[in-house]
Amino acid sequence: MKTIAYKEFGDTGVLQTQDEPKPAIQPDQILVKVRAVSINPLDWKIRKGEMKLMSGAKFPRHTGTDFAGIIEDAGPAVANFKKGDEVFGMVKNNMKDGALREYVAVSPTSVWKKPADITFNQAASIPTVGAAAVTALQKMGGVNSNSHILIHGAGGGFGMFLLQLLKRMGANTTAVTGTNAIGFAKRWGAHAVVDYKNENVLSQRTTYDVIVDLSGKLGYKNAKQIMKPRALFLNPVPKPLDILTTPVVNLFRGKKHLALLTAPSQENIDLLLNAIADGLEIEVSKVFPFAQAKEAYKYAEEGGYIGKVVIEVN
Ligand SMILES: NC(=O)c1ccc[n+]([C@@H]2O[C@H](COP(=O)([O-])OP(=O)(O)OC[C@H]3O[C@@H](n4cnc5c(N)ncnc54)[C@H](OP(=O)(O)O)[C@@H]3O)[C@@H](O)[C@H]2O)c1
């Protein structure tokens, strides 16, 4: 079967198409014929060697976390899935494994049935950013129409889910996006949009109850200037030191800094599936064929896309 693998850390040039045997499944695993894989920034952070502490440095390595496809085989201990089911899911340990291949062997605990009315490309776009958006909501606690929330970097996958979930809760959201994402941010529920290419959100005189820094470019120190006295700063790309120190430092300050780390649960995915059934939109703005996986990563890494970028496998 075809896979995309790499034998050293680096830019997209290290990605190679490779032939490998179809994976064998354990009795409690399923084999999925992959139809689509969505790109997440974490894929290239791992590939560039930025996560070495967690990923280790063993080669060859595969890439891609989130996938959708059709079950080809299910082990005898698997009760809830059967051959032919359309599913979406994620590889359990994206620091060691990757989904960008023709077949992937996975545990049924990280796979869910695909709603019939969304495409494989849309389904492959759900797990990492969808579950992260639900986790962000949970960290915010009670959100209502009095909650003023800033989503900094709202035009990508995470922002797409988060804005729409917040809209359903009636929150008052401001999105910071590039110029091309303004229309989408409004459509996804933003009450106001700040175009980061032309305006500086820090120089506007608005303060927020919650700031979610999806761009990784704002930072807590800057954000403090526009946080209300007891506001929350959610950081989905925390440094290891932040994870260790912020819980203690938060005890002594009003403006809290929280690391946001996601582990998708059945509960999170159920909430997303209900929202999707209720009209939450999944925008896949660019699709590449498997043969152009390198170009797909190059495109995604340059930024400027809306929602998700997907690689079709078959
Ligand atoms: N901790 C977790 O569990 C978890 C889970 C999922 C994702 N994440 C992280 O969360 C972040 C967001 O995820 P994503 O998938 O939505 O990434 P993404 O698709 O790359 O979205 C990031 C957005 O930030 C915007 N941006 C870039 N520079 C900016 C600036 N200076 N000011 C304002 N916005 C700016 C980008 O717009 P342009 O492209 O137009 O520049 C882009 O739309 C990533 O760092 C990802 O790794 C963490």
The ligand as an SDF file (V2000), in Angstrom:
LIG
                    3D

 48 52  0  0  0  0  0  0  0  0999 V2000
   -3.7090   21.8970   22.2520 N   0  0  0  0  0  0  0  0  0  0  0  0
   -4.5160   21.2160   21.4670 C   0  0  0  0  0  0  0  0  0  0  0  0
   -5.0730   20.2300   21.8880 O   0  0  0  0  0  0  0  0  0  0  0  0
   -4.7210   21.6860   20.0690 C   0  0  0  0  0  0  0  0  0  0  0  0
   -5.6710   21.0520   19.2590 C   0  0  0  0  0  0  0  0  0  0  0  0
   -5.8610   21.5680   17.9690 C   0  0  0  0  0  0  0  0  0  0  0  0
   -5.1020   22.6370   17.5240 C   0  0  0  0  0  0  0  0  0  0  0  0
   -4.1630   23.1840   18.3560 N   0  0  0  0  0  0  0  0  0  0  0  0
   -3.3570   24.3400   17.9150 C   0  0  0  0  0  0  0  0  0  0  0  0
   -4.2480   25.4350   17.8200 O   0  0  0  0  0  0  0  0  0  0  0  0
   -3.7950   26.3250   16.8090 C   0  0  0  0  0  0  0  0  0  0  0  0
   -4.9550   26.6060   15.8360 C   0  0  0  0  0  0  0  0  0  0  0  0
   -5.2950   25.4140   15.1470 O   0  0  0  0  0  0  0  0  0  0  0  0
   -5.8540   25.4520   13.6610 P   0  0  0  0  0  0  0  0  0  0  0  0
   -5.9030   24.0640   13.1890 O   0  0  0  0  0  0  0  0  0  0  0  0
   -7.0590   26.2930   13.5860 O   0  0  0  0  0  0  0  0  0  0  0  0
   -4.6430   26.2180   12.9250 O   0  0  0  0  0  0  0  0  0  0  0  0
   -4.6790   27.0920   11.6010 P   0  0  0  0  0  0  0  0  0  0  0  0
   -5.6440   26.4570   10.6550 O   0  0  0  0  0  0  0  0  0  0  0  0
   -3.2630   27.2840   11.2010 O   0  0  0  0  0  0  0  0  0  0  0  0
   -5.3100   28.4900   12.0800 O   0  0  0  0  0  0  0  0  0  0  0  0
   -4.5500   29.4950   12.6720 C   0  0  0  0  0  0  0  0  0  0  0  0
   -5.1100   30.8160   12.2020 C   0  0  0  0  0  0  0  0  0  0  0  0
   -4.3250   31.8960   12.7810 O   0  0  0  0  0  0  0  0  0  0  0  0
   -4.2880   32.9380   11.8340 C   0  0  0  0  0  0  0  0  0  0  0  0
   -3.1590   33.8470   12.0750 N   0  0  0  0  0  0  0  0  0  0  0  0
   -1.8740   33.7260   11.6840 C   0  0  0  0  0  0  0  0  0  0  0  0
   -1.1530   34.7870   12.0800 N   0  0  0  0  0  0  0  0  0  0  0  0
   -1.9990   35.6010   12.7320 C   0  0  0  0  0  0  0  0  0  0  0  0
   -1.8560   36.8450   13.3880 C   0  0  0  0  0  0  0  0  0  0  0  0
   -0.6770   37.4660   13.4540 N   0  0  0  0  0  0  0  0  0  0  0  0
   -2.9480   37.3830   13.9670 N   0  0  0  0  0  0  0  0  0  0  0  0
   -4.1400   36.7590   13.9260 C   0  0  0  0  0  0  0  0  0  0  0  0
   -4.3530   35.5740   13.3090 N   0  0  0  0  0  0  0  0  0  0  0  0
   -3.2870   35.0140   12.7230 C   0  0  0  0  0  0  0  0  0  0  0  0
   -4.1510   32.2290   10.5000 C   0  0  0  0  0  0  0  0  0  0  0  0
   -4.6090   33.0720    9.4640 O   0  0  0  0  0  0  0  0  0  0  0  0
   -3.8020   33.1490    8.0710 P   0  0  0  0  0  0  0  0  0  0  0  0
   -3.5410   31.7180    7.6870 O   0  0  0  0  0  0  0  0  0  0  0  0
   -4.7270   33.8670    7.1700 O   0  0  0  0  0  0  0  0  0  0  0  0
   -2.5280   33.8890    8.3700 O   0  0  0  0  0  0  0  0  0  0  0  0
   -5.0370   30.9850   10.6980 C   0  0  0  0  0  0  0  0  0  0  0  0
   -6.3390   31.1560   10.1800 O   0  0  0  0  0  0  0  0  0  0  0  0
   -2.5920   25.6350   16.1280 C   0  0  0  0  0  0  0  0  0  0  0  0
   -1.3990   26.1580   16.6580 O   0  0  0  0  0  0  0  0  0  0  0  0
   -2.7430   24.1830   16.5350 C   0  0  0  0  0  0  0  0  0  0  0  0
   -1.5090   23.4900   16.5690 O   0  0  0  0  0  0  0  0  0  0  0  0
   -3.9600   22.7410   19.6090 C   0  0  0  0  0  0  0  0  0  0  0  0
  1  2  1  0
  2  3  2  0
  2  4  1  0
  4  5  1  0
  4 48  2  0
  5  6  2  0
  6  7  1  0
  7  8  2  0
  8  9  1  0
  8 48  1  0
  9 10  1  0
  9 46  1  0
 10 11  1  0
 11 12  1  0
 11 44  1  0
 12 13  1  0
 13 14  1  0
 14 15  2  0
 14 16  1  0
 14 17  1  0
 17 18  1  0
 18 19  2  0
 18 20  1  0
 18 21  1  0
 21 22  1  0
 22 23  1  0
 23 24  1  0
 23 42  1  0
 24 25  1  0
 25 26  1  0
 25 36  1  0
 26 27  1  0
 26 35  1  0
 27 28  2  0
 28 29  1  0
 29 30  1  0
 29 35  2  0
 30 31  1  0
 30 32  2  0
 32 33  1  0
 33 34  2  0
 34 35  1  0
 36 37  1  0
 36 42  1  0
 37 38  1  0
 38 39  2  0
 38 40  1  0
 38 41  1  0
 42 43  1  0
 44 45  1  0
 44 46  1  0
 46 47  1  0
M  CHG  2   8   1  16  -1
M  END
$$$$
